[in-house]
Structures are given as C-alpha cells and as structure tokens.
C-alpha cells in the first residue's frame, strides 16, 4: 500500500485463514472502506517446486493497493520476480475489508476443487462477481449479500 503517491510501499496483511497460503491476485473497491481481494494458486509441475513470478501479462504477482479518498482513485502496484512456493493443489479465496484494509475477513475459500480466481468486479458493497478458471473449469460466482453466500451464475466449457 502507498500513502505517498507511489514513492514507497508497505505490505498489507490480508489475514488469510491459517490453512490457506496464497497471494492476492485481483481487487475490486466498491467504496473507500469496502474492498474485495481474490487470491488463488494452481497446481505446479512438481509439488513444492519454487518458481519466480515473471512479467506474464497476468496480474498474478503480489498486489499492493491504496485507495486515495481525496482523488477517489485506487493505486495498485504489482511486484514482479518475488519467489514463492506454488501450491500442491488449486486454491480460490476472497477476502473482504470494511475498514479500508486495516482488517480482512474471509468470505470465500475453496481448496482442491480444480479452480482459482482470475478476476473480481464489485459494482456495489454487496454485489460482486468472481471469475474462476482451471483445467476444464470456467465459471462466474456472484454474491448479492456482501459475500455471505455465493451462487454460480455462468458455466463455460472447454479448456481455459
């Protein structure tokens, strides 16, 4: 997160449940205080293999975000080249903050079911859509109650 226009950044702990290890991938910011961040990982070629993220055209690197209330703009920076251990299986997670990133709550988590989240869009504080992919799975989930429940609203077919 940056509070000085991007001169310096500090990490924000997005407070995942203890059984989940993944980086934030995408964010949606329907208001100054309410943010949703998705995280996900996918099965690596070898369990526990360490890989370094490179510029890939996907925002799957470490994401640092800041909301500037004065300009009503979100500033994000991806840090490339960070090394981390890939997962043994697929992980899909959504974390939510209602206090501008001071604390986060898990509103969705699924491990080992063959997909991860690839995008999120929240037009309001209560309504969000997440796009999932992995192997032969492509679908969209929606919440209309601020993340308390999620329903599948679209299912695609074919390899992603």
BAGUSE-844378 format. One record per residue (C-alpha): residue number from 0; y, z, x; residue in one letter. Coordinates in Angstrom, 3 decimals, padded with zeros to 6 digits. Layout:
residues N
+-----+----------+----------+----------+------+
:  nr :       py :       pz :       px : rest :
+-----+----------+----------+----------+------+
: NUM :        Y :        Z :        X :    a :
...
+-----+----------+----------+----------+------+
This chain:
residues 160
+-----+----------+----------+----------+------+
:  nr :       py :       pz :       px : rest :
+-----+----------+----------+----------+------+
:   0 :  000.000 :  000.000 :  000.000 :    x :
:   1 :  003.516 : -000.657 :  001.211 :    x :
:   2 :  006.740 :  001.012 :  000.199 :    x :
:   3 :  008.958 : -000.711 :  002.758 :    x :
:   4 :  008.649 : -004.363 :  001.779 :    x :
:   5 :  005.530 : -005.019 :  003.833 :    x :
:   6 :  006.666 : -003.688 :  007.204 :    x :
:   7 :  003.951 : -001.033 :  007.168 :    x :
:   8 :  000.887 : -000.478 :  005.005 :    x :
:   9 : -001.248 :  002.550 :  004.241 :    x :
:  10 : -004.705 :  002.604 :  002.693 :    x :
:  11 : -005.096 :  003.820 : -000.862 :    x :
:  12 : -008.310 :  005.689 : -001.603 :    x :
:  13 : -009.636 :  004.135 : -004.784 :    x :
:  14 : -012.070 :  007.048 : -005.215 :    x :
:  15 : -015.390 :  005.381 : -005.935 :    x :
:  16 : -018.356 :  007.362 : -007.237 :    x :
:  17 : -020.338 :  008.739 : -004.277 :    x :
:  18 : -023.304 :  006.391 : -004.838 :    x :
:  19 : -021.168 :  003.213 : -004.509 :    x :
:  20 : -019.762 :  001.717 : -001.323 :    x :
:  21 : -017.670 : -001.423 : -001.649 :    x :
:  22 : -014.151 : -002.693 : -001.028 :    x :
:  23 : -011.591 : -003.554 : -003.695 :    x :
:  24 : -011.547 : -007.309 : -004.288 :    x :
:  25 : -009.087 : -008.090 : -007.082 :    x :
:  26 : -006.438 : -006.243 : -009.043 :    x :
:  27 : -004.544 : -006.512 : -012.289 :    x :
:  28 : -001.418 : -004.486 : -013.004 :    x :
:  29 : -000.522 : -004.415 : -016.708 :    x :
:  30 :  002.192 : -001.791 : -016.112 :    x :
:  31 :  003.836 :  000.173 : -013.338 :    x :
:  32 :  001.340 :  003.034 : -013.596 :    x :
:  33 : -001.795 :  001.397 : -015.013 :    x :
:  34 : -003.778 : -000.708 : -012.547 :    x :
:  35 : -007.329 : -002.011 : -012.630 :    x :
:  36 : -009.148 : -002.874 : -009.388 :    x :
:  37 : -012.512 : -004.579 : -009.139 :    x :
:  38 : -014.958 : -004.116 : -006.342 :    x :
:  39 : -018.150 : -005.843 : -005.566 :    x :
:  40 : -020.668 : -006.721 : -002.981 :    x :
:  41 : -023.553 : -009.102 : -002.831 :    x :
:  42 : -026.852 : -009.120 : -001.065 :    x :
:  43 : -026.559 : -010.048 :  002.581 :    x :
:  44 : -029.001 : -012.163 :  004.528 :    x :
:  45 : -030.510 : -009.062 :  006.095 :    x :
:  46 : -030.338 : -005.547 :  004.714 :    x :
:  47 : -027.725 : -003.524 :  006.578 :    x :
:  48 : -026.549 : -006.542 :  008.587 :    x :
:  49 : -022.979 : -006.126 :  009.734 :    x :
:  50 : -020.679 : -009.034 :  009.059 :    x :
:  51 : -016.996 : -009.507 :  009.658 :    x :
:  52 : -014.882 : -010.961 :  006.866 :    x :
:  53 : -013.056 : -014.136 :  007.821 :    x :
:  54 : -010.434 : -016.150 :  006.004 :    x :
:  55 : -012.616 : -017.694 :  003.354 :    x :
:  56 : -010.311 : -018.794 :  000.587 :    x :
:  57 : -011.526 : -015.843 : -001.487 :    x :
:  58 : -009.780 : -012.516 : -001.769 :    x :
:  59 : -012.918 : -010.646 : -000.853 :    x :
:  60 : -011.294 : -008.946 :  002.068 :    x :
:  61 : -009.741 : -005.480 :  001.994 :    x :
:  62 : -006.932 : -005.492 : -000.559 :    x :
:  63 : -003.825 : -003.380 : -000.188 :    x :
:  64 : -001.405 : -003.339 : -003.117 :    x :
:  65 :  002.014 : -001.986 : -004.054 :    x :
:  66 :  003.985 : -002.158 : -007.282 :    x :
:  67 :  007.754 : -002.273 : -006.816 :    x :
:  68 :  009.206 : -000.832 : -010.014 :    x :
:  69 :  012.748 : -001.915 : -009.157 :    x :
:  70 :  011.853 : -005.597 : -008.822 :    x :
:  71 :  008.864 : -005.355 : -011.220 :    x :
:  72 :  006.690 : -007.122 : -008.641 :    x :
:  73 :  003.280 : -006.410 : -007.192 :    x :
:  74 :  002.874 : -006.908 : -003.464 :    x :
:  75 : -000.610 : -007.430 : -002.065 :    x :
:  76 : -001.973 : -007.969 :  001.415 :    x :
:  77 : -005.489 : -008.854 :  002.457 :    x :
:  78 : -006.601 : -007.692 :  005.874 :    x :
:  79 : -008.952 : -010.199 :  007.479 :    x :
:  80 : -011.509 : -009.529 :  010.176 :    x :
:  81 : -012.438 : -005.998 :  009.077 :    x :
:  82 : -016.067 : -005.239 :  009.833 :    x :
:  83 : -018.236 : -003.533 :  007.232 :    x :
:  84 : -021.859 : -003.274 :  006.231 :    x :
:  85 : -022.992 : -005.600 :  003.472 :    x :
:  86 : -024.909 : -004.205 :  000.550 :    x :
:  87 : -028.649 : -004.203 :  000.063 :    x :
:  88 : -028.066 : -005.476 : -003.463 :    x :
:  89 : -025.310 : -006.592 : -005.838 :    x :
:  90 : -022.580 : -004.161 : -006.931 :    x :
:  91 : -019.915 : -004.585 : -009.627 :    x :
:  92 : -017.302 : -001.891 : -010.198 :    x :
:  93 : -013.934 : -001.425 : -011.951 :    x :
:  94 : -011.620 :  001.437 : -011.045 :    x :
:  95 : -008.525 :  002.352 : -013.073 :    x :
:  96 : -005.407 :  004.342 : -012.279 :    x :
:  97 : -002.873 :  005.593 : -014.810 :    x :
:  98 : -000.561 :  007.191 : -012.242 :    x :
:  99 :  000.356 :  004.260 : -010.027 :    x :
: 100 : -002.521 :  004.625 : -007.572 :    x :
: 101 : -002.490 :  008.367 : -006.902 :    x :
: 102 : -005.862 :  008.857 : -008.587 :    x :
: 103 : -008.530 :  006.464 : -009.829 :    x :
: 104 : -011.281 :  006.735 : -012.443 :    x :
: 105 : -014.419 :  004.637 : -012.586 :    x :
: 106 : -014.523 :  002.654 : -015.851 :    x :
: 107 : -017.426 :  000.331 : -014.999 :    x :
: 108 : -020.234 :  000.361 : -012.457 :    x :
: 109 : -023.429 : -001.664 : -012.193 :    x :
: 110 : -025.692 : -001.806 : -009.160 :    x :
: 111 : -028.636 : -004.092 : -008.555 :    x :
: 112 : -028.385 : -006.433 : -011.526 :    x :
: 113 : -027.613 : -009.642 : -009.648 :    x :
: 114 : -023.837 : -009.974 : -010.001 :    x :
: 115 : -020.465 : -008.851 : -008.645 :    x :
: 116 : -016.924 : -009.213 : -009.993 :    x :
: 117 : -014.884 : -012.176 : -008.863 :    x :
: 118 : -011.629 : -011.704 : -010.810 :    x :
: 119 : -009.839 : -009.461 : -013.312 :    x :
: 120 : -006.975 : -010.053 : -015.754 :    x :
: 121 : -005.426 : -007.339 : -017.924 :    x :
: 122 : -002.717 : -008.579 : -020.282 :    x :
: 123 : -002.177 : -005.032 : -021.588 :    x :
: 124 : -003.086 : -001.489 : -020.537 :    x :
: 125 : -006.015 : -001.552 : -022.986 :    x :
: 126 : -007.304 : -005.138 : -022.764 :    x :
: 127 : -008.984 : -006.522 : -019.627 :    x :
: 128 : -011.314 : -009.374 : -018.749 :    x :
: 129 : -013.536 : -009.396 : -015.646 :    x :
: 130 : -015.354 : -012.454 : -014.324 :    x :
: 131 : -018.805 : -011.837 : -012.878 :    x :
: 132 : -020.937 : -014.123 : -010.764 :    x :
: 133 : -024.014 : -014.033 : -008.605 :    x :
: 134 : -027.034 : -016.289 : -008.261 :    x :
: 135 : -027.576 : -017.798 : -011.697 :    x :
: 136 : -025.325 : -015.280 : -013.475 :    x :
: 137 : -021.808 : -016.176 : -014.561 :    x :
: 138 : -020.144 : -014.279 : -017.385 :    x :
: 139 : -016.993 : -012.587 : -018.618 :    x :
: 140 : -016.773 : -008.995 : -019.843 :    x :
: 141 : -013.932 : -007.660 : -021.984 :    x :
: 142 : -012.638 : -004.217 : -022.821 :    x :
: 143 : -010.204 : -003.585 : -025.659 :    x :
: 144 : -010.201 :  000.216 : -025.322 :    x :
: 145 : -008.824 :  000.741 : -021.800 :    x :
: 146 : -012.211 :  000.499 : -020.108 :    x :
: 147 : -014.220 :  002.918 : -022.248 :    x :
: 148 : -016.539 :  000.114 : -023.411 :    x :
: 149 : -017.177 : -003.437 : -022.173 :    x :
: 150 : -018.727 : -006.395 : -024.014 :    x :
: 151 : -019.906 : -009.774 : -022.796 :    x :
: 152 : -017.693 : -012.470 : -024.337 :    x :
: 153 : -018.823 : -015.504 : -022.348 :    x :
: 154 : -022.005 : -016.512 : -020.532 :    x :
: 155 : -022.228 : -019.578 : -018.309 :    x :
: 156 : -025.293 : -021.319 : -016.996 :    x :
: 157 : -026.169 : -022.693 : -013.605 :    x :
: 158 : -025.673 : -021.601 : -010.052 :    x :
: 159 : -022.215 : -020.305 : -009.147 :    x :
+-----+----------+----------+----------+------+
